[in-house]
Amino acid sequence: MKQIKLITLLVALTALLFSCSDNEDKPTIKNITIAAAKTSVEEKSDKIALTVKTDLGDDITSECKFYSNDAPMANNLFNPETPGTYKIKATYQKFTSNEITITVVAKEVPIKSITLSADETATSPNKKITFTVKGDNGKDVTAESKIYINDSEISKNEYTPTKDGTYNVKATYKDLTSNVVTITVKSEMSGIILSASAARVDPDEEITFTVKGDNGKNVTDEAKIFVDGKEISGNTFATDVEKTYTAKATYKDFTSKEITFKVKDPIFSMSLSADQTLVSLNQKVTFKAISNMGDNIIEKTTLHVDGKPIKEHYFTSSVKGKFKIKAVYKKVESNEVEITVDDIVFYQMFPVVEDYTGTWCGWCPRVAYAIEQLEKKTDKAIPIAIHSGDVMETKHAKVLIKYFGVGGFPTAIINRGGRWKAPEPDNLNQIIKLTNENALLGVALTSKVEGDKINVTVKVKTSQDFTGAKLVVFLLESGIKAKQNNNTSYYKKGTIDFTHNHVLREAFTDPKGDDISDAEMKKGNVYTKDLSISIPGNVDNIDETNIVAFVVGADKKVLNARKVKTGESADDFVTK
């Protein structure tokens, strides 16, 4: 009986022991660390494997998400396609790893030829000469080259001749042979040579003279230099008198040959332009004066307003009128620019970006990504995605593609007047700067959804007369889920799930624009247009739609635009 009780006690103690063991705190992850097999590679080399471990030592690579410069990666293999610096990190559950940098360098261009140069080609005995050998890719290969003087190899890239004579020098690098450099060594001087730093200088610009013996010795400091027969102090000369000058030098019993140089301003013409030619009262106008040399010399000029000089390099006026502006630089006069100052209202510019795209187009996500970044920086740009060749195409796509001569995808057209420069994500400022420009008309919008109808009222107010204007009104939809081919580095490559935004669904007007009577586009007038369409069958979610209205001029370019969520209103004219 005692034995049974003892056995029972032991079993209970054992169970208690295991129970305590099970309740002990398990180790928890505090951080994760990412590492790379390499952090510096040549472009287009093998992919680099990334690994992630917890601070407990567990390898969790297969469970992590990886990012390169904040763009998601397909897996843990980094593909060094393009030279650059890449910031790599990983995430696991709620943890974000440290960031590592992988540098991808361009492959070295193979050397196809080499060039030999010497620091002196005319010298005297016992003076050291240093040689340099460079490849046609710019690489210095002096240390790996062999240098020959009169066909005899020298031990390094320095040589000190001890006798007068002519020395022919060449170099070899691998199987390449350089040009021949001829070194002239001469002991006694039999004459001097005068040279100038330039054949022409600007007024008041220094010209520097050098005097050398025909044995290569520099005797500038001991020589006398004469310009138009008068000795100058030192070896530099400057004057504001424009003409051709004659110079010569003397050294001991030697006199150099005469040389000539010109003092002449290189600017003989300039073109004046203004940042704007129609301004309101007291608004500043800035100018550029581009010389025949291609430089903006506005700060060196004097502006003349209606023939009278002013001190400033800009123009403002507190009175209305037309003013003729020109720039004068010395004796050079620019063209005239006419500035109109009026009691005028300027409106906020809302630039339009029409993105010609398709789900089949692997490079089109580049523009979509650029628009995403653009919308983070401004709410004043109005993107429109015009699909072609996929299920989101409308009958208006072919009309617009033909009208604007779209020949390739992606193509992004700004204000129907110019292309968005590729790569578009690097050129956001091309559009952002347009939001700072003044518009001469404003657009207001009201919209209502009544049953199966979308009713829109567009109002346009102008600050000047316009002719040949047209009105364009589109219905756009965002949040559309569809597969997208992607060849870019901005998203995961391949056929991906994608959200398509700002997609053109229908037009209230001709997509090229409905004519607006010139009588309606007089200064200060408010043009009003009521439009209505049935909710199109291709719209997935009316709550994700927007109305965009814009006015184009006789040159087809957008004068201004406005966007509003369907069912809402933006009935104010946004002025500056």
C-alpha positions as CSV (number, residue, x, y, z in Angstrom):
1,M,0.0,0.0,0.0
2,K,2.8,2.4,0.8
3,Q,4.4,1.5,-2.5
4,I,1.2,2.5,-4.4
5,K,1.0,5.8,-2.6
6,L,4.7,6.5,-3.4
7,I,4.2,5.7,-7.1
8,T,1.1,8.0,-7.2
9,L,3.1,10.8,-5.6
10,L,5.9,10.4,-8.2
11,V,3.5,10.5,-11.1
12,A,1.9,13.7,-9.7
13,L,5.3,15.4,-9.3
14,T,6.3,14.4,-12.8
15,A,3.0,15.9,-14.3
16,L,3.6,19.1,-12.3
17,L,7.1,19.4,-13.6
18,F,6.1,19.1,-17.2
19,S,3.2,21.5,-16.7
20,C,5.6,24.1,-15.3
21,S,7.9,23.5,-18.2
22,D,5.1,24.0,-20.8
23,N,4.1,27.3,-19.2
24,E,7.6,28.8,-19.4
25,D,7.8,31.9,-21.6
26,K,8.8,31.1,-25.2
27,P,11.5,33.3,-26.8
28,T,10.0,36.1,-28.9
29,I,11.4,37.8,-32.0
30,K,12.6,41.4,-31.4
31,N,14.0,42.3,-34.8
32,I,15.0,40.9,-38.2
33,T,18.2,41.4,-40.2
34,I,18.7,41.3,-44.0
35,A,21.9,40.4,-45.6
36,A,23.1,40.1,-49.2
37,A,25.7,37.7,-50.8
38,K,27.2,40.8,-52.4
39,T,26.7,44.6,-52.1
40,S,28.7,45.7,-55.2
41,V,28.3,44.1,-58.6
42,E,28.6,45.0,-62.3
43,E,25.4,45.5,-64.3
44,K,23.7,42.5,-65.8
45,S,25.6,40.1,-63.6
46,D,24.1,37.2,-61.7
47,K,21.2,37.8,-59.4
48,I,22.1,38.5,-55.7
49,A,20.5,36.3,-53.1
50,L,19.1,38.0,-50.1
51,T,18.6,36.3,-46.7
52,V,16.6,37.4,-43.6
53,K,17.2,36.0,-40.1
54,T,15.5,36.8,-36.8
55,D,17.5,37.8,-33.8
56,L,16.9,34.2,-32.6
57,G,18.9,32.9,-35.6
58,D,15.9,31.5,-37.5
59,D,16.1,31.9,-41.4
60,I,12.7,33.4,-42.4
61,T,13.7,34.4,-46.0
62,S,10.9,32.5,-47.6
63,E,8.3,34.2,-45.5
64,C,9.5,37.8,-46.1
65,K,8.6,40.5,-48.6
66,F,11.4,42.4,-50.2
67,Y,11.7,46.0,-51.4
68,S,14.2,47.8,-53.7
69,N,14.1,51.6,-53.4
70,D,10.6,51.0,-51.8
71,A,9.3,49.1,-54.9
72,P,8.2,45.6,-54.2
73,M,10.4,42.8,-55.5
74,A,9.2,39.5,-56.9
75,N,11.3,37.4,-54.5
76,N,14.6,37.4,-52.6
77,L,16.7,37.6,-55.7
78,F,18.0,41.1,-56.7
79,N,18.5,41.5,-60.4
80,P,21.3,44.1,-61.1
81,E,20.0,45.2,-64.5
82,T,20.8,48.9,-64.4
83,P,23.7,50.8,-62.8
84,G,22.7,52.7,-59.7
85,T,22.4,52.6,-55.9
86,Y,19.6,50.5,-54.5
87,K,18.2,50.5,-50.9
88,I,17.0,47.0,-50.0
89,K,14.9,46.0,-47.0
90,A,12.5,43.3,-46.0
91,T,9.3,42.9,-44.0
92,Y,8.0,40.0,-41.9
93,Q,4.8,40.2,-40.0
94,K,5.1,43.5,-38.1
95,F,8.8,43.7,-38.4
96,T,10.9,45.8,-40.9
97,S,14.5,44.9,-41.3
98,N,17.6,47.1,-41.5
99,E,18.3,48.7,-44.9
100,I,21.3,47.6,-47.0
101,T,22.7,49.3,-50.0
102,I,23.6,47.4,-53.2
103,T,25.7,49.3,-55.7
104,V,25.4,48.3,-59.4
105,V,28.3,49.7,-61.5
106,A,28.5,49.9,-65.2
107,K,30.7,47.3,-66.9
108,E,34.1,48.7,-67.8
109,V,34.3,49.6,-71.5
110,P,37.1,47.6,-73.1
111,I,40.1,49.6,-74.3
112,K,40.5,49.7,-78.0
113,S,43.3,52.2,-78.3
114,I,45.8,54.0,-76.1
115,T,47.2,57.6,-76.2
116,L,50.7,58.6,-74.9
117,S,51.4,62.1,-73.7
118,A,54.3,63.9,-72.1
119,D,54.4,66.8,-69.7
120,E,57.2,68.4,-71.9
121,T,57.9,68.0,-75.6
122,A,60.6,70.7,-75.8
123,T,63.2,70.8,-73.1
124,S,66.9,71.0,-72.3
125,P,69.3,68.3,-71.1
126,N,69.0,66.8,-67.6
127,K,65.4,67.8,-67.2
128,K,63.0,65.0,-66.2
129,I,60.1,64.2,-68.5
130,T,57.0,62.3,-67.3
131,F,54.8,60.2,-69.6
132,T,51.2,59.2,-69.2
133,V,49.3,56.4,-71.0
134,K,45.5,56.4,-71.2
135,G,42.9,54.1,-72.8
136,D,40.2,55.4,-75.1
137,N,37.8,54.8,-72.2
138,G,39.7,57.3,-70.0
139,K,41.4,54.7,-67.9
140,D,45.0,55.5,-66.9
141,V,47.1,52.4,-67.8
142,T,50.5,54.0,-67.3
143,A,51.6,51.5,-64.6
144,E,50.7,48.5,-66.8
145,S,52.2,49.9,-70.0
146,K,55.7,49.7,-71.5
147,I,57.3,52.9,-72.8
148,Y,60.0,53.0,-75.4
149,I,62.3,55.8,-76.3
150,N,63.9,55.4,-79.8
151,D,62.7,51.8,-79.6
152,S,64.5,51.1,-76.3
153,E,62.3,50.3,-73.3
154,I,62.7,52.5,-70.2
155,S,62.2,51.1,-66.7
156,K,59.3,53.5,-65.7
157,N,57.3,56.4,-67.0
158,E,60.0,59.0,-66.4
159,Y,63.0,59.9,-68.5
160,T,65.9,62.4,-68.1
161,P,67.7,63.1,-71.4
162,T,71.3,64.0,-71.1
163,K,72.0,65.0,-74.7
164,D,70.6,67.3,-77.3
165,G,68.5,65.5,-80.0
166,T,65.2,64.3,-81.1
167,Y,63.6,61.4,-79.1
168,N,60.7,59.4,-80.5
169,V,58.6,57.9,-77.7
170,K,55.8,55.3,-77.9
171,A,54.0,52.9,-75.5
172,T,52.5,49.5,-75.6
173,Y,49.6,48.1,-73.5
174,K,48.8,44.4,-74.0
175,D,48.5,44.2,-77.8
176,L,47.9,47.9,-78.3
177,T,50.5,50.4,-79.5
178,S,50.2,54.2,-78.9
179,N,50.8,57.2,-81.0
180,V,54.5,58.5,-81.2
181,V,55.4,61.6,-79.2
182,T,58.5,63.5,-80.3
183,I,60.7,65.1,-77.7
184,T,63.1,67.8,-78.7
185,V,66.1,68.4,-76.5
186,K,68.3,71.4,-77.1
187,S,71.0,73.0,-74.9
188,E,71.7,76.4,-76.4
189,M,69.1,79.0,-77.1
190,S,69.2,80.6,-80.6
191,G,65.9,82.5,-80.5
192,I,62.8,83.1,-78.5
193,I,59.1,82.5,-79.2
194,L,56.2,84.6,-77.9
195,S,52.8,83.1,-77.5
196,A,49.5,84.4,-76.1
197,S,46.7,82.6,-74.1
198,A,44.1,83.5,-76.7
199,A,43.8,85.1,-80.1
200,R,40.8,87.1,-78.9
201,V,39.7,88.4,-75.6
202,D,36.7,90.4,-74.3
203,P,37.2,94.0,-73.3
204,D,38.9,94.2,-69.9
205,E,39.7,90.5,-70.0
206,E,43.3,89.6,-69.3
207,I,45.5,88.0,-72.0
208,T,48.6,86.2,-70.8
209,F,51.9,86.0,-72.7
210,T,54.6,83.3,-72.5
211,V,58.1,83.6,-73.7
212,K,60.2,80.4,-74.4
213,G,63.5,79.8,-75.9
214,D,63.7,77.6,-79.0
215,N,65.3,75.0,-76.7
216,G,62.1,74.9,-74.6
217,K,63.3,77.0,-71.7
218,N,60.6,79.3,-70.2
219,V,62.1,82.8,-69.9
220,T,58.9,84.7,-69.4
221,D,60.0,86.2,-66.1
222,E,63.2,87.6,-67.5
223,A,61.8,88.8,-70.8
224,K,60.3,92.2,-71.8
225,I,56.9,92.2,-73.5
226,F,55.7,95.0,-75.7
227,V,52.1,95.7,-76.9
228,D,51.8,98.1,-79.8
229,G,55.4,99.2,-79.1
230,K,54.9,99.9,-75.4
231,E,56.4,97.7,-72.7
232,I,53.9,96.2,-70.3
233,S,54.3,95.3,-66.7
234,G,54.5,91.6,-66.2
235,N,53.1,89.2,-68.7
236,T,49.4,90.1,-68.7
237,F,47.5,92.8,-70.6
238,A,43.9,94.0,-70.4
239,T,42.1,96.9,-72.1
240,D,38.6,98.0,-72.9
241,V,39.5,99.4,-76.3
242,E,38.4,97.1,-79.0
243,K,40.9,96.7,-81.8
244,T,43.7,94.4,-83.1
245,Y,47.0,94.6,-81.2
246,T,50.6,93.6,-82.0
247,A,52.9,92.1,-79.4
248,K,56.5,91.1,-79.3
249,A,59.1,90.1,-76.7
250,T,62.8,90.6,-76.1
251,Y,65.2,88.5,-74.0
252,K,68.9,89.4,-73.8
253,D,69.9,89.8,-77.5
254,F,66.9,87.9,-78.8
255,T,63.7,89.4,-80.2
256,S,60.6,87.3,-80.9
257,K,58.4,87.4,-84.0
258,E,55.4,89.7,-83.7
259,I,52.0,88.1,-82.9
260,T,48.6,89.7,-83.1
261,F,45.5,89.4,-81.0
262,K,42.1,91.1,-80.9
263,V,40.2,92.7,-78.1
264,K,36.5,92.4,-79.2
265,D,33.3,91.7,-77.4
266,P,31.9,88.5,-78.9
267,I,28.3,89.6,-78.5
268,F,26.9,91.1,-81.6
269,S,23.2,90.2,-81.3
270,M,20.7,89.1,-78.7
271,S,17.1,88.0,-78.5
272,L,14.8,89.3,-75.8
273,S,11.8,87.3,-74.4
274,A,9.4,87.8,-71.5
275,D,8.0,85.2,-69.2
276,Q,4.5,86.6,-70.0
277,T,3.2,89.3,-72.3
278,L,-0.2,89.9,-70.7
279,V,-0.2,90.9,-67.1
280,S,-2.4,92.6,-64.5
281,L,-1.6,95.9,-62.8
282,N,1.7,95.8,-60.7
283,Q,2.5,92.2,-61.8
284,K,6.2,91.6,-62.4
285,V,7.4,90.6,-65.9
286,T,10.9,89.0,-66.1
287,F,13.0,88.7,-69.2
288,K,15.8,86.7,-70.8
289,A,18.3,88.2,-73.2
290,I,20.0,85.4,-75.1
291,S,23.2,86.5,-76.9
292,N,24.6,85.0,-80.0
293,M,26.9,83.0,-77.7
294,G,23.9,81.3,-76.2
295,D,24.1,82.9,-72.8
296,N,21.4,84.8,-70.8
297,I,23.0,88.3,-70.4
298,I,20.0,90.1,-69.0
299,E,21.9,91.2,-65.9
300,K,24.5,92.9,-68.2
301,T,21.9,94.8,-70.2
302,T,19.8,97.9,-69.7
303,L,16.1,97.6,-70.3
304,H,14.4,100.4,-72.2
305,V,10.6,100.9,-71.8
306,D,9.1,102.9,-74.7
307,G,12.6,104.2,-75.4
308,K,13.5,105.2,-71.8
309,P,16.1,103.2,-69.8
310,I,15.1,101.7,-66.4
311,K,17.3,100.5,-63.6
312,E,15.6,97.1,-63.1
313,H,15.9,94.0,-65.2
314,Y,12.2,93.4,-64.8
315,F,9.1,95.4,-65.6
316,T,5.9,96.4,-63.7
317,S,3.3,99.0,-64.3
318,S,0.6,100.5,-62.1
319,V,-1.2,101.8,-65.2
320,K,-2.9,100.0,-68.0
321,G,-1.5,100.1,-71.5
322,K,0.8,98.5,-74.1
323,F,4.6,98.9,-73.5
324,K,7.5,98.2,-75.8
325,I,10.5,96.7,-74.1
326,K,14.0,96.2,-75.5
327,A,17.4,95.4,-74.0
328,V,20.6,97.3,-74.8
329,Y,24.1,95.8,-74.3
330,K,26.8,98.3,-75.2
331,K,26.0,99.1,-78.8
332,V,23.9,95.9,-79.3
333,E,20.1,96.3,-79.2
334,S,17.6,93.4,-78.9
335,N,14.3,92.9,-80.6
336,E,11.3,94.7,-79.0
337,V,8.8,92.8,-76.8
338,E,5.3,94.2,-76.3
339,I,3.8,93.9,-72.8
340,T,0.1,94.5,-72.3
341,V,-0.9,95.6,-68.8
342,D,-4.6,95.4,-68.1
343,D,-7.1,95.2,-65.2
344,I,-7.2,91.4,-65.7
345,V,-8.2,88.4,-63.7
346,F,-5.9,85.3,-63.7
347,Y,-7.3,81.9,-63.0
348,Q,-5.7,78.8,-61.4
349,M,-4.3,76.5,-64.1
350,F,-5.4,72.8,-64.0
351,P,-3.3,71.0,-66.6
352,V,-4.7,68.0,-68.3
353,V,-2.6,64.8,-68.9
354,E,-4.0,62.4,-71.4
355,D,-2.4,59.0,-71.0
356,Y,-2.7,56.6,-74.0
357,T,-2.4,53.2,-72.5
358,G,-3.5,49.5,-72.5
359,T,-3.4,46.5,-70.3
360,W,-1.3,44.7,-73.0
361,C,1.3,47.4,-72.9
362,G,4.2,46.3,-70.7
363,W,5.8,49.8,-70.5
364,C,2.5,51.7,-69.8
365,P,2.7,51.2,-66.0
366,R,5.6,53.7,-66.1
367,V,3.1,56.5,-66.8
368,A,0.6,55.2,-64.3
369,Y,3.3,55.2,-61.6
370,A,4.3,58.8,-62.6
371,I,0.7,59.9,-62.2
372,E,0.6,58.3,-58.8
373,Q,3.6,60.3,-57.8
374,L,2.3,63.4,-59.4
375,E,-0.9,63.2,-57.4
376,K,1.1,63.1,-54.2
377,K,2.7,66.4,-55.1
378,T,-0.3,68.3,-56.5
379,D,-4.1,68.1,-56.6
380,K,-4.3,70.4,-59.5
381,A,-3.3,68.1,-62.4
382,I,-6.1,66.2,-64.2
383,P,-5.0,62.8,-65.6
384,I,-7.2,61.0,-68.2
385,A,-6.4,57.3,-69.1
386,I,-7.4,56.6,-72.7
387,H,-7.3,52.8,-73.1
388,S,-6.8,51.1,-76.5
389,G,-6.8,47.4,-77.4
390,D,-8.4,46.2,-74.1
391,V,-11.8,45.9,-72.5
392,M,-11.6,49.5,-71.2
393,E,-11.4,50.9,-74.8
394,T,-14.2,53.2,-75.9
395,K,-15.2,54.4,-79.3
396,H,-13.5,57.7,-78.6
397,A,-10.0,56.2,-78.3
398,K,-9.5,55.7,-82.1
399,V,-10.7,59.2,-82.8
400,L,-8.2,60.8,-80.4
401,I,-5.3,58.5,-81.4
402,K,-5.8,59.5,-85.0
403,Y,-6.4,63.2,-84.2
404,F,-3.2,63.5,-82.1
405,G,-1.1,61.1,-84.2
406,V,-0.3,58.8,-81.3
407,G,2.1,56.2,-82.7
408,G,3.3,54.3,-79.7
409,F,2.4,53.3,-76.2
410,P,2.7,54.7,-73.7
411,T,2.2,58.3,-74.9
412,A,1.2,61.0,-72.4
413,I,0.1,64.3,-73.9
414,I,0.1,67.5,-71.7
415,N,-2.7,70.0,-72.3
416,R,-3.0,68.6,-75.8
417,G,0.1,70.5,-76.8
418,G,3.2,68.4,-76.0
419,R,4.5,65.1,-74.8
420,W,5.4,64.3,-71.2
421,K,9.1,63.6,-71.4
422,A,10.1,60.0,-70.6
423,P,10.9,58.6,-68.2
424,E,7.8,60.4,-66.8
425,P,8.5,59.6,-63.1
426,D,11.7,61.7,-63.5
427,N,9.9,64.6,-65.1
428,L,7.0,65.5,-62.7
429,N,8.0,69.1,-62.7
430,Q,7.1,69.4,-66.4
431,I,3.5,69.3,-65.2
432,I,3.9,70.8,-61.7
433,K,5.3,74.0,-63.2
434,L,2.2,74.4,-65.3
435,T,0.0,74.6,-62.2
436,N,1.9,77.8,-61.3
437,E,1.1,79.5,-64.7
438,N,-1.7,82.0,-65.1
439,A,-4.8,80.9,-67.0
440,L,-7.0,83.4,-68.9
441,L,-10.2,81.6,-68.3
442,G,-11.8,79.7,-65.5
443,V,-14.0,76.6,-65.5
444,A,-16.8,75.8,-63.0
445,L,-18.7,72.5,-62.9
446,T,-21.9,71.3,-61.3
447,S,-23.2,67.7,-61.7
448,K,-26.2,65.7,-60.5
449,V,-27.2,62.0,-60.8
450,E,-30.9,61.8,-61.4
451,G,-32.2,58.3,-62.0
452,D,-30.1,56.8,-64.8
453,K,-29.0,60.3,-66.0
454,I,-25.9,62.3,-65.3
455,N,-26.6,66.0,-65.7
456,V,-23.7,68.5,-66.0
457,T,-23.5,72.3,-66.2
458,V,-20.3,73.8,-67.3
459,K,-19.5,77.5,-66.9
460,V,-16.5,79.3,-68.5
461,K,-15.4,82.8,-67.6
462,T,-12.8,84.6,-69.7
463,S,-10.3,87.4,-69.0
464,Q,-9.8,88.1,-72.7
465,D,-11.5,87.5,-76.0
466,F,-11.1,84.0,-77.5
467,T,-11.9,82.7,-81.0
468,G,-12.2,79.1,-82.2
469,A,-12.6,77.6,-78.7
470,K,-14.1,74.2,-78.1
471,L,-15.5,72.5,-75.0
472,V,-14.6,68.9,-74.0
473,V,-16.4,67.0,-71.2
474,F,-15.5,63.4,-70.2
475,L,-16.8,60.9,-67.7
476,L,-13.9,59.0,-65.9
477,E,-13.9,56.0,-63.6
478,S,-11.3,54.9,-61.1
479,G,-10.8,51.8,-59.0
480,I,-11.2,49.3,-61.9
481,K,-9.5,46.0,-61.3
482,A,-7.9,44.3,-64.3
483,K,-4.7,42.4,-65.2
484,Q,-1.8,44.5,-66.5
485,N,1.4,43.5,-68.3
486,N,4.4,45.1,-66.7
487,N,8.0,45.3,-68.0
488,T,9.0,48.2,-65.7
489,S,10.8,48.3,-62.4
490,Y,8.0,50.3,-60.8
491,Y,5.8,47.3,-60.0
492,K,6.3,43.5,-59.9
493,K,7.2,42.3,-63.4
494,G,4.9,40.1,-65.5
495,T,1.1,40.0,-65.7
496,I,0.0,41.6,-62.4
497,D,-3.2,42.6,-60.6
498,F,-3.6,46.3,-61.2
499,T,-6.0,49.1,-60.2
500,H,-6.8,51.3,-63.2
501,N,-7.7,54.9,-62.4
502,H,-9.0,58.0,-64.3
503,V,-10.2,55.7,-67.2
504,L,-12.2,57.4,-69.9
505,R,-15.7,55.9,-69.9
506,E,-17.8,58.3,-72.0
507,A,-17.8,61.7,-73.5
508,F,-20.6,64.3,-73.1
509,T,-19.2,66.1,-76.2
510,D,-17.2,65.3,-79.3
511,P,-13.9,64.1,-77.8
512,K,-12.2,66.7,-79.9
513,G,-14.5,69.3,-78.6
514,D,-17.8,71.0,-79.3
515,D,-17.6,74.5,-80.8
516,I,-18.2,77.5,-78.5
517,S,-19.5,80.6,-80.3
518,D,-16.9,83.5,-80.4
519,A,-19.6,85.8,-79.1
520,E,-19.7,83.7,-75.9
521,M,-16.0,83.9,-75.4
522,K,-15.7,87.7,-75.0
523,K,-13.8,89.1,-72.1
524,G,-15.7,89.0,-68.8
525,N,-18.5,86.9,-70.3
526,V,-19.7,83.7,-68.6
527,Y,-20.5,80.9,-71.1
528,T,-22.9,78.2,-69.8
529,K,-23.5,74.7,-71.2
530,D,-25.9,72.1,-69.9
531,L,-25.1,68.5,-70.9
532,S,-26.7,65.1,-70.0
533,I,-26.0,61.4,-70.7
534,S,-27.4,58.1,-69.5
535,I,-25.1,56.3,-67.1
536,P,-23.0,54.2,-69.5
537,G,-23.2,50.4,-69.3
538,N,-19.4,50.2,-69.0
539,V,-19.4,52.0,-65.6
540,D,-18.8,49.6,-62.7
541,N,-19.3,52.0,-59.8
542,I,-20.9,55.4,-60.3
543,D,-19.4,56.4,-56.9
544,E,-15.9,56.0,-58.4
545,T,-16.6,58.4,-61.3
546,N,-15.6,62.0,-62.0
547,I,-16.5,64.6,-64.5
548,V,-13.7,66.5,-66.3
549,A,-14.4,69.6,-68.4
550,F,-11.8,71.5,-70.4
551,V,-11.7,74.3,-73.0
552,V,-9.3,74.1,-75.9
553,G,-8.2,77.0,-78.1
554,A,-8.1,77.3,-81.9
555,D,-4.6,75.7,-81.7
556,K,-6.2,72.6,-80.1
557,K,-4.3,73.3,-76.8
558,V,-6.0,73.2,-73.4
559,L,-6.7,76.7,-72.0
560,N,-7.9,75.4,-68.6
561,A,-9.8,72.5,-67.1
562,R,-11.7,71.4,-64.0
563,K,-12.6,68.1,-62.4
564,V,-15.4,67.2,-60.0
565,K,-16.7,64.0,-58.4
566,T,-19.9,62.9,-60.1
567,G,-22.9,64.2,-58.2
568,E,-20.9,67.0,-56.7
569,S,-20.1,70.6,-57.7
570,A,-17.1,72.9,-58.1
571,D,-19.1,76.0,-59.0
572,D,-16.5,78.6,-58.2
573,F,-14.0,80.1,-60.7
574,V,-10.6,79.6,-58.9
575,T,-8.7,82.8,-59.3
576,K,-5.2,83.7,-58.2
